[in-house]
Amino acid sequence: MVTRLGSEACAPAYPRLVEADQLTRAALLDVSEALGLASAEPVATLIECVSGWDPRYAGPDDEHVIGAGLLAITVGARLPGLDGGGAIAEVRSWSAERQLRDIVQPYFSRFPLSADTTAERLHRLSFLPAYADEPDFTLLGHRHGTRVQEAIWQGCVVRWNLRDSWVSWSHVDAEVAKVRARAGGAWVNLAGELIEQGFSS
């Protein structure tokens, strides 16, 4: 069961998550438990990776996709009511608590998750779910556009910034690992207090 006692660690201490209100951290715990995860770390780390826990996050507006909110959600997620750019942009006005309950939970409820599902797995499912089970070296896109990018990116659910010439699942997994280190081993409890413990995912 996901830890929810106010005095116990509940998630990695990512700065904006620590600064968030208790309702946000409670929603994180509720959603993680509803998804059957052993802890809130996978969801917390995924959101840190894609938006830095900024509910008003706005992904780049380019020819490929626009992302908004905690999950940098796009029309590719095919969530009810979020089927156009205007509706996606409106997500930025929602509270973090609402985004967790009305976007994160229903989106990931589509997939068979287990207690040991990782943030890396969630990132694959939220980025390009149709290719989530492909090998690590699968080429997902190219900065300058290729047939691979054109064929695959139409299924993109969250916005990914192409910093490298080629992007593969190995790149995505490595990014998640780097982001996880931001918490420095510290966790935050439901009350918003830091707990210096060496938790692992």
C-alpha positions in Angstrom: 0.0 0.0 0.0 1.2 3.5 -0.8 2.4 5.4 2.3 0.0 8.1 3.3 0.7 8.9 7.0 1.6 12.5 7.4 4.8 11.8 9.2 6.1 9.2 6.8 7.9 9.6 3.5 5.6 9.5 0.5 7.6 10.7 -2.6 11.0 12.0 -3.7 11.6 15.6 -2.6 11.4 17.3 -6.0 11.3 21.1 -5.3 7.9 22.0 -6.7 6.3 18.9 -5.1 7.7 19.9 -1.7 6.3 23.4 -2.3 2.9 22.1 -3.4 0.0 22.0 -1.1 -1.0 18.9 0.9 -4.0 18.3 -1.4 -1.5 17.8 -4.3 0.6 15.2 -2.4 -2.6 13.5 -1.2 -3.8 13.2 -4.8 -0.4 11.8 -5.8 -0.8 9.1 -3.2 -4.4 8.4 -4.1 -3.6 8.1 -7.8 -0.6 5.9 -7.3 -2.5 3.6 -5.1 -5.4 3.5 -7.5 -3.0 2.5 -10.3 -1.7 -0.4 -8.1 1.8 1.0 -7.7 3.9 0.1 -4.6 4.9 3.8 -4.1 4.3 7.2 -5.5 7.8 7.4 -6.8 7.1 6.4 -10.4 4.4 9.0 -10.9 6.3 11.7 -9.0 9.4 11.1 -11.1 7.6 10.9 -14.4 6.0 14.3 -13.7 9.3 15.8 -12.6 10.8 14.6 -15.9 8.2 16.0 -18.2 7.1 19.3 -16.4 9.1 19.8 -13.3 5.9 19.6 -11.3 4.7 22.8 -12.9 0.9 22.6 -13.5 1.1 25.6 -15.8 3.8 24.0 -18.0 3.5 24.7 -21.7 5.5 22.6 -24.2 6.9 24.1 -27.3 4.4 25.0 -30.0 5.8 23.5 -33.1 4.8 21.5 -36.1 4.6 18.3 -34.2 2.8 18.6 -30.9 1.8 21.0 -28.1 2.0 19.8 -24.5 0.5 21.3 -21.4 0.3 20.8 -17.7 1.9 18.3 -15.3 2.0 15.5 -17.8 2.7 17.8 -20.8 -0.4 16.2 -22.2 -1.3 16.4 -25.9 -4.3 15.5 -28.1 -2.5 12.2 -28.7 -3.6 11.1 -25.2 -7.2 10.9 -26.5 -8.7 11.8 -23.2 -12.4 12.9 -23.2 -12.8 16.6 -23.7 -9.1 17.1 -24.6 -9.4 16.7 -28.3 -8.1 20.1 -29.5 -5.4 22.6 -28.9 -7.7 25.0 -27.0 -8.8 22.3 -24.6 -5.2 21.2 -24.1 -4.1 24.8 -23.3 -6.9 25.0 -20.8 -5.3 22.2 -18.8 -2.7 24.8 -17.6 -5.4 26.5 -15.6 -6.3 23.4 -13.7 -4.9 22.7 -10.2 -2.2 20.1 -9.8 -4.7 18.0 -7.8 -7.2 18.1 -10.6 -4.6 17.2 -13.2 -3.5 14.2 -11.2 -7.0 12.9 -10.7 -8.5 13.8 -14.1 -5.6 13.3 -16.4 -2.8 11.1 -14.9 -5.1 8.5 -13.3 -7.5 7.9 -16.2 -4.7 7.9 -18.8 -2.6 5.3 -17.0 -5.6 3.2 -16.0 -5.7 2.1 -19.6 -2.6 0.0 -19.1 -1.8 -3.2 -17.1 0.5 -1.9 -14.4 2.0 -3.7 -11.4 3.3 -2.8 -8.0 6.9 -2.7 -9.4 6.1 -0.5 -12.5 8.9 2.0 -12.8 9.0 5.7 -13.8 10.8 4.6 -16.9 7.9 2.3 -17.9 5.4 5.1 -17.2 7.4 7.4 -19.4 7.3 5.0 -22.3 3.6 4.6 -21.9 3.0 8.3 -21.7 5.3 9.2 -24.6 4.7 6.6 -27.3 2.6 3.8 -25.9 2.3 2.0 -29.2 6.1 1.5 -29.1 6.6 1.1 -25.4 7.6 -2.6 -25.7 10.1 -2.1 -28.5 13.8 -2.7 -27.7 15.9 0.1 -26.0 17.7 0.9 -29.3 14.5 1.6 -31.2 14.8 4.9 -33.0 11.9 7.1 -32.1 12.7 10.3 -33.9 15.2 12.7 -35.4 15.6 16.4 -34.7 15.4 17.3 -38.4 12.5 15.0 -39.3 12.5 11.6 -41.0 10.1 9.0 -42.0 10.6 7.4 -38.6 9.6 10.6 -36.9 6.6 11.2 -39.2 5.3 7.7 -38.7 5.8 7.4 -35.0 5.3 10.9 -33.6 1.6 11.0 -34.5 1.1 8.7 -31.5 2.9 11.0 -29.2 1.1 11.6 -25.9 3.5 14.0 -24.1 5.9 16.5 -25.5 9.5 15.4 -25.7 12.3 18.0 -26.5 14.7 16.6 -29.1 18.1 17.6 -27.7 20.0 14.8 -29.5 20.1 14.1 -33.2 18.4 10.7 -32.7 16.1 9.7 -29.8 15.8 6.1 -28.7 14.3 4.5 -25.6 17.8 4.4 -24.2 17.8 8.3 -24.3 14.4 8.4 -22.6 15.4 6.0 -19.9 18.6 7.9 -19.3 16.7 11.2 -18.9 14.5 9.6 -16.3 17.5 8.4 -14.3 19.1 11.8 -14.4 15.9 13.5 -13.2 15.5 11.0 -10.3 18.8 12.2 -9.0 17.4 15.7 -8.4 15.8 14.7 -5.2 19.2 13.8 -3.8 17.9 10.8 -1.9 15.5 13.0 0.2 11.8 12.3 0.3 8.9 14.5 1.4 6.0 13.4 3.6 2.3 14.3 3.2 2.7 17.3 5.4 5.5 18.7 3.2 8.4 18.0 5.5 11.7 16.7 4.2 12.9 13.3 5.3 16.5 12.5 4.6 16.4 8.8 3.8 18.0 6.8 1.1 14.8 5.4 -0.5 15.1 3.7 -3.8 12.5 3.2 -6.5 
